[in-house]
């Protein structure tokens, strides 16, 4: 059976979940032993130095500026498939990596997401065993899905050599449990993530962006400070970040998990494929030999060049911090007057942080957000939930740990 839905895999996706106030339903609570969340969950007590050393052979080097932001890596690239794949979120690198792993028989199956049958935007876990079926998985989904609940059924069916495409909150527990699993070989393709929400909330967002939200086929937050929308009739529309209707979204649009995520760049993947430093292309972070092995499989299908950087991030990050403090747990609304927003929307792609500097800014913003939201909502958990590298990121902005906030 080449491409299997969760129902075909008999994975326990309908199993009642234990209540937890910080959970993105990675799937571990649906497995035979949900108690493993206690040491596998990113939102309980993440141990990044130990996990980085386990996966990559070493932890990030705090003296290396960009490893402090992005985690351990061997190489970074701006990259694009030639030609871009139809239906891909960017040019299709993530999907093509998985296809090549299947084509070269390095893996038996790929565990990833596809659109649900009843909702194009809802992610649904799927096990793919034929390269040609990966095309169904192209594009971005918005919402939560128990990807790791399907590991045990996949292994029970004899698939011991696996590739997994996952978000940071799925990859962390995967790595934490990897040595307990009967896996012969594992390739991990990671995508950056910080601001997921429920599929239902995402549909609310689409209704604010378009009078015909059902015709939207594509949405992407681009590194040039615009959101791009594509429609069923072929139209393309871009909206500057500063003109998004953020003030109309509910206060809980992003859950506390996403507001306190400490791993934007998916540092435990073998290769991270994202957009933040891509400047119109994709951004690849090759983290270890296995990541380089995957990239080599693309050969001359992919063009690579060194990432570039421009602008300064300190001003935007400071402004974000102040707005987050004012929001007091809600979304960080901008205090800029309406007359100034068109000017700012024009200037930011030209003088704001771009390329690697844009990526550094987003990572610092996430670090600031983590400290402020945990300090407000769950101060007693801060010493467990905030790794040292996050405190180093926020230090230049005057955020220092108070008594009891920093772990030993």
C-alpha positions as CSV (number, residue, x, y, z in Angstrom):
1,X,0.0,0.0,0.0
2,X,2.0,3.0,-1.2
3,X,0.4,6.0,0.5
4,X,-1.4,5.4,3.8
5,X,-3.7,7.7,5.7
6,X,-3.9,7.5,9.5
7,X,-7.0,5.4,9.4
8,X,-5.2,2.9,7.1
9,X,-2.3,2.8,9.5
10,X,-4.6,2.1,12.5
11,X,-2.8,4.8,14.5
12,X,-4.5,5.9,17.6
13,X,-5.5,9.4,16.4
14,X,-8.9,9.3,18.2
15,X,-7.4,8.3,21.6
16,X,-8.4,10.6,24.4
17,X,-5.6,12.9,25.3
18,X,-4.4,13.7,28.9
19,X,-4.9,17.3,29.7
20,X,-1.8,19.4,29.5
21,X,-1.7,23.2,29.4
22,X,1.3,23.1,27.0
23,X,0.8,20.6,24.2
24,X,0.9,20.8,20.4
25,X,-0.2,17.2,20.1
26,X,3.0,15.8,18.5
27,X,1.5,12.4,18.9
28,X,3.5,10.9,21.8
29,X,0.4,11.0,24.1
30,X,-1.4,8.8,21.6
31,X,1.2,6.0,21.7
32,X,1.4,2.9,23.9
33,X,3.2,4.9,26.7
34,X,2.0,8.5,26.9
35,X,4.1,9.0,30.1
36,X,7.2,9.4,27.9
37,X,6.1,13.0,27.4
38,X,7.7,13.6,30.8
39,X,11.2,13.4,29.4
40,X,10.5,13.8,25.6
41,X,8.4,17.0,25.4
42,X,10.0,20.3,24.3
43,X,7.7,22.2,26.6
44,X,8.6,20.5,29.9
45,X,12.3,20.5,30.3
46,X,14.2,20.9,27.0
47,X,17.9,19.9,27.2
48,X,19.3,21.3,24.0
49,X,23.1,21.1,24.7
50,X,22.7,17.4,25.4
51,X,20.4,16.7,22.5
52,X,22.5,18.7,20.1
53,X,25.5,16.6,21.1
54,X,23.5,13.4,20.7
55,X,22.3,14.3,17.2
56,X,25.2,16.3,15.7
57,X,28.2,15.1,17.8
58,X,28.5,18.5,19.5
59,X,26.4,21.3,21.0
60,X,26.2,24.8,19.4
61,X,29.3,26.9,19.8
62,X,28.2,30.1,21.7
63,X,31.3,31.9,20.5
64,X,30.2,31.4,16.9
65,X,27.7,34.2,16.3
66,X,25.3,32.4,14.0
67,X,25.4,29.1,15.9
68,X,24.1,31.0,18.8
69,X,21.1,31.9,16.8
70,X,20.5,28.9,14.6
71,X,22.1,25.9,16.4
72,X,24.9,23.6,15.2
73,X,25.5,23.5,11.4
74,X,28.1,22.6,8.8
75,X,26.9,24.9,6.0
76,X,24.2,27.4,5.1
77,X,22.9,28.2,1.6
78,X,20.4,30.3,-0.3
79,X,18.9,27.6,-2.6
80,X,16.3,27.0,-5.2
81,X,15.2,24.0,-7.3
82,X,15.4,24.5,-11.0
83,X,12.7,24.5,-12.2
84,X,10.5,25.2,-9.1
85,X,8.0,22.4,-8.5
86,X,4.3,23.2,-9.2
87,X,2.3,23.5,-6.0
88,X,5.3,23.8,-3.7
89,X,5.4,26.4,-1.0
90,X,8.7,27.8,-2.3
91,X,10.6,25.9,-4.9
92,X,10.0,22.4,-3.6
93,X,13.3,21.4,-1.9
94,X,11.7,19.7,1.1
95,X,9.5,17.5,-1.0
96,X,12.3,16.7,-3.4
97,X,14.7,15.7,-0.6
98,X,12.1,13.1,0.5
99,X,11.5,11.9,-3.1
100,X,15.2,11.4,-3.6
101,X,15.5,9.4,-0.4
102,X,12.8,7.1,-1.7
103,X,14.2,7.0,-5.3
104,X,17.6,5.9,-4.1
105,X,16.1,3.3,-1.6
106,X,17.8,5.0,1.4
107,X,14.5,4.8,3.2
108,X,11.4,2.5,3.1
109,X,8.9,5.3,3.9
110,X,8.5,9.0,4.6
111,X,6.3,10.1,7.5
112,X,5.0,13.6,6.7
113,X,1.8,15.6,6.3
114,X,-0.8,15.9,3.5
115,X,-4.0,18.0,3.3
116,X,-7.0,16.4,5.0
117,X,-9.7,15.2,2.6
118,X,-12.3,17.5,4.1
119,X,-10.1,20.6,4.5
120,X,-7.2,21.6,2.2
121,X,-5.5,23.6,5.1
122,X,-5.7,20.9,7.8
123,X,-2.6,18.8,8.2
124,X,-3.0,15.0,8.2
125,X,-0.2,12.6,8.9
126,X,0.6,10.2,6.1
127,X,3.1,7.5,5.4
128,X,4.6,7.7,1.8
129,X,6.4,4.7,0.3
130,X,6.6,5.8,-3.4
131,X,8.4,8.9,-4.6
132,X,5.7,9.9,-7.0
133,X,3.2,10.2,-4.1
134,X,5.2,12.9,-2.3
135,X,3.7,15.5,-4.7
136,X,0.5,15.3,-2.7
137,X,2.3,16.6,0.3
138,X,3.6,19.8,-1.2
139,X,2.7,23.1,0.4
140,X,2.0,24.5,3.8
141,X,-0.7,23.3,6.2
142,X,-1.8,25.1,9.3
143,X,-2.8,23.4,12.4
144,X,-1.8,20.5,14.7
145,X,-1.6,16.9,13.8
146,X,-0.2,13.9,15.8
147,X,2.6,13.0,13.4
148,X,4.6,10.8,15.9
149,X,1.5,8.7,16.7
150,X,2.2,7.0,13.4
151,X,5.7,5.9,14.2
152,X,4.7,2.7,16.0
153,X,2.3,1.5,13.3
154,X,5.0,2.2,10.6
155,X,7.6,0.2,12.5
156,X,5.0,-2.6,13.1
157,X,4.5,-2.8,9.4
158,X,8.2,-3.4,8.9
159,X,9.3,0.1,7.9
160,X,12.6,0.3,9.7
161,X,14.4,2.9,7.5
162,X,12.5,6.1,7.8
163,X,12.5,9.8,6.9
164,X,10.5,12.3,8.8
165,X,9.5,15.8,7.8
166,X,8.6,17.6,11.0
167,X,8.2,20.8,13.0
168,X,10.5,21.6,16.0
169,X,8.0,20.4,18.6
170,X,7.7,17.1,16.7
171,X,11.5,16.7,16.0
172,X,12.5,17.2,19.7
173,X,10.4,14.3,21.1
174,X,11.4,12.2,18.1
175,X,15.1,12.7,18.9
176,X,14.5,12.2,22.7
177,X,12.9,8.8,22.0
178,X,15.0,7.8,18.9
179,X,17.3,5.4,20.8
180,X,14.2,3.6,22.3
181,X,12.7,2.9,18.9
182,X,13.4,0.0,16.6
183,X,14.7,2.2,13.8
184,X,17.6,1.1,11.6
185,X,18.1,4.4,9.9
186,X,16.5,7.8,10.3
187,X,16.7,11.0,8.1
188,X,15.1,14.1,9.6
189,X,14.1,17.1,7.4
190,X,13.1,20.0,9.6
191,X,11.1,23.1,8.8
192,X,11.3,26.3,10.9
193,X,8.2,27.1,12.9
194,X,7.1,29.5,15.7
195,X,3.6,30.7,15.1
196,X,1.3,27.8,14.5
197,X,-2.4,27.9,15.3
198,X,-5.5,25.8,15.0
199,X,-6.9,25.2,11.5
200,X,-10.1,26.8,12.7
201,X,-8.3,30.0,13.8
202,X,-6.4,30.0,10.5
203,X,-9.7,30.0,8.6
204,X,-10.8,33.1,10.6
205,X,-7.5,34.8,9.5
206,X,-8.3,34.0,5.9
207,X,-11.7,35.7,6.2
208,X,-10.0,38.9,7.3
209,X,-7.6,38.8,4.3
210,X,-10.1,38.0,1.5
211,X,-13.8,38.4,0.8
212,X,-13.6,34.9,-0.7
213,X,-11.4,32.9,1.7
214,X,-12.4,29.6,0.1
215,X,-10.6,30.6,-3.1
216,X,-7.2,31.1,-1.3
217,X,-4.8,28.3,-2.3
218,X,-1.5,29.6,-0.9
219,X,-0.3,31.8,1.9
220,X,3.2,32.6,2.9
221,X,4.9,35.1,5.2
222,X,7.9,36.2,3.1
223,X,11.2,37.6,4.1
224,X,10.5,40.9,2.3
225,X,7.9,41.8,5.0
226,X,4.9,40.8,2.9
227,X,2.3,38.0,3.0
228,X,1.6,36.5,-0.4
229,X,-1.8,35.0,-1.3
230,X,-2.6,33.0,-4.3
231,X,-6.1,32.2,-5.6
232,X,-7.9,29.6,-7.6
233,X,-8.3,31.9,-10.5
234,X,-4.5,32.5,-10.7
235,X,-4.4,35.9,-9.0
236,X,-1.6,36.8,-6.7
237,X,-1.9,39.4,-3.9
238,X,0.7,40.7,-1.5
239,X,0.0,42.4,1.8
240,X,2.7,44.3,3.8
241,X,3.1,42.9,7.4
242,X,2.2,46.3,8.8
243,X,-1.2,46.3,7.1
244,X,-2.3,42.9,8.3
245,X,-5.5,42.9,10.5
246,X,-3.7,41.7,13.6
247,X,-5.9,43.7,15.9
248,X,-9.0,41.8,14.8
249,X,-7.6,38.4,15.7
250,X,-8.6,36.8,19.1
251,X,-6.1,37.1,21.9
252,X,-5.6,33.3,21.9
253,X,-5.0,33.1,18.2
254,X,-1.5,31.7,19.0
255,X,-1.4,29.3,21.9
256,X,1.1,29.7,24.7
257,X,3.1,26.8,23.3
258,X,3.9,28.8,20.2
259,X,4.5,32.0,22.1
260,X,7.1,30.2,24.3
261,X,8.8,28.0,21.7
262,X,12.6,28.1,22.0
263,X,13.5,26.3,18.8
264,X,12.4,28.4,15.8
265,X,15.0,26.9,13.5
266,X,14.5,23.2,14.2
267,X,18.1,22.6,15.5
268,X,17.7,18.8,15.9
269,X,16.9,18.1,12.3
270,X,19.7,16.8,9.9
271,X,18.8,19.6,7.5
272,X,16.5,22.6,8.1
273,X,14.7,24.0,5.0
274,X,13.1,27.4,5.5
275,X,12.7,30.9,4.2
276,X,14.0,33.4,6.7
277,X,17.4,34.1,5.2
278,X,16.4,33.1,1.7
279,X,15.7,36.5,0.2
280,X,13.2,35.1,-2.3
281,X,14.8,31.7,-2.4
282,X,15.0,29.0,0.3
283,X,17.3,28.9,3.2
284,X,19.1,25.6,3.9
285,X,20.9,24.8,7.2
286,X,23.0,21.7,6.8
287,X,23.6,20.5,10.3
288,X,25.5,17.2,10.0
289,X,26.8,14.6,7.5
290,X,23.4,13.1,7.0
291,X,22.0,16.5,6.1
292,X,24.8,16.9,3.6
293,X,24.1,13.5,2.2
294,X,20.5,14.5,1.5
295,X,21.5,17.7,-0.1
296,X,24.0,15.9,-2.3
297,X,21.2,13.7,-3.7
298,X,19.7,16.8,-5.4
299,X,22.9,17.3,-7.6
300,X,22.5,20.0,-10.2
301,X,18.7,20.2,-9.6
302,X,19.5,22.8,-6.9
303,X,21.3,26.0,-7.2
304,X,23.3,27.1,-4.1
305,X,24.9,30.4,-3.1
306,X,26.1,31.9,0.1
307,X,23.5,33.7,2.3
308,X,23.7,37.4,2.4
309,X,22.9,39.9,5.1
310,X,21.8,43.6,5.3
311,X,20.2,46.1,7.6
312,X,20.2,46.1,11.4
313,X,17.9,44.1,13.7
314,X,18.2,46.0,17.0
315,X,15.5,48.6,16.3
316,X,12.9,46.2,15.1
317,X,13.6,43.7,17.9
318,X,13.4,46.4,20.6
319,X,10.1,47.7,19.1
320,X,8.7,44.1,19.1
321,X,9.7,43.7,22.8
322,X,7.9,46.9,23.8
323,X,4.8,46.0,21.9
324,X,4.8,42.5,23.4
325,X,5.1,44.0,26.9
326,X,2.2,46.3,26.2
327,X,0.0,43.5,24.8
328,X,0.1,41.8,28.2
329,X,-0.5,38.3,26.8
330,X,-2.3,39.2,23.7
331,X,-0.9,39.7,20.2
332,X,1.9,42.3,20.0
333,X,-0.1,45.2,18.4
334,X,1.9,47.9,16.7
335,X,1.4,51.5,18.1
336,X,2.4,53.1,14.8
337,X,-0.3,55.6,13.5
338,X,-2.2,54.6,10.4
339,X,-0.7,57.4,8.3
340,X,2.9,56.1,8.9
341,X,2.2,52.5,8.1
342,X,2.4,52.8,4.2
343,X,5.8,54.6,4.6
344,X,7.1,51.9,7.0
345,X,5.8,49.2,4.7
346,X,7.7,50.8,1.8
347,X,11.0,51.2,3.8
348,X,11.3,47.9,5.7
349,X,12.0,45.7,2.7
350,X,14.7,48.3,1.7
351,X,16.4,49.3,4.9
352,X,15.2,46.8,7.5
353,X,17.0,43.6,8.4
354,X,17.3,41.2,5.4
355,X,18.8,37.8,4.7
356,X,20.7,36.4,7.7
357,X,20.0,39.6,9.7
358,X,16.3,39.1,9.2
359,X,16.6,35.5,10.4
360,X,18.6,36.6,13.5
361,X,15.9,39.2,14.2
362,X,13.2,36.6,14.1
363,X,15.1,34.3,16.4
364,X,15.7,37.1,18.9
365,X,12.0,38.1,18.8
366,X,11.0,34.6,19.6
367,X,13.5,34.5,22.5
368,X,12.1,37.8,23.8
369,X,8.5,36.5,23.4
370,X,9.4,33.3,25.3
371,X,10.8,35.2,28.3
372,X,8.0,37.7,28.5
373,X,5.1,35.3,28.1
374,X,6.5,32.7,30.5
375,X,7.2,35.4,33.1
376,X,3.5,36.5,32.8
377,X,1.8,33.1,32.5
378,X,4.0,30.4,34.0
379,X,6.9,32.0,36.0
380,X,7.5,28.9,38.1
381,X,8.4,26.9,34.9
382,X,10.9,29.3,33.5
383,X,14.0,27.7,35.1
384,X,13.1,24.4,33.3
385,X,11.7,25.7,30.0
386,X,14.3,28.4,29.0
387,X,17.7,27.1,27.9
388,X,20.8,29.1,28.4
389,X,21.1,30.1,24.8
390,X,17.8,31.9,25.0
391,X,19.0,34.0,27.9
392,X,22.1,34.9,25.9
393,X,19.9,36.1,23.0
394,X,17.8,38.4,25.1
395,X,20.6,39.9,27.2
396,X,21.4,42.7,24.7
397,X,17.8,44.0,25.1
398,X,18.0,44.3,28.9
399,X,16.1,41.1,29.7
400,X,18.0,39.3,32.5
401,X,16.8,36.4,34.6
402,X,15.3,37.2,38.0
403,X,15.9,35.0,41.0
404,X,14.7,31.4,40.3
405,X,14.1,32.0,36.6
406,X,17.4,30.5,35.3
407,X,18.1,26.8,35.5
408,X,21.2,25.4,37.1
